[in-house]
Amino acid sequence: MHEDVRTVINNFFLNISMPIRFVNSLLQFKFNSAGTELLRFGINSTLGVAGFLDVAKTGYGFNSSDEDFGQTLGKYQLGHGAYFILPLLGPSSIRDTVGLVGDLFLYPIGYIRPRLLSGGIYSYEEMNRLSFNPDDYDILKDAAIDPYTAVRDAYYQNRKQKVEQ
């Protein structure tokens, strides 16, 4: 699909995942981020035509935060635990997998029945998101002596940075 279409779809999924970012901002005592998430949701759900347009960012300068329950657990000093690769989802750790399960309770798509349909929508969302950077893994793999170690280290560094923000 054309990039503009993928961007509109990405905006929609970003808008409906607001509860995840809102609740985790509150749990991390980031009250400004939580308020911004509420404003973004209100603006994008109305002026942004159900979230297909990111009017809050382009028109008002409200950027979305990137908060999830794995980061919240990290803020409370819970360690990563073992690193592994989840099929279809990619790199993770025990902490972030527990966090992913927690986030699924806040994600509206998870309440669509049958579960196979909600799983398909979630998979489509991930494929759409990954389509913006299709060569990232290949670049990392080609530059690394040991791709597994390189991806693991990049994953841990990325998650550490997100927790510290």
CORNOR-V677355 format. One record per helix or strand of 3 or more residues. SS is the DSSP state (alpha for helix, beta for strand). FROM is the first residue (numbers start at 1). LEN is the number of residues. If there is no record, write none. Layout:
BEGIN
<<SS	FROM	LEN> <SS	FROM	LEN>>
END
This chain:
BEGIN
<<alpha	3	14> <alpha	18	10> <alpha	31	16> <alpha	55	4> <alpha	69	7> <beta	83	4> <beta	90	4> <alpha	94	13> <alpha	108	4> <alpha	115	19> <alpha	136	8> <alpha	147	18>>
END
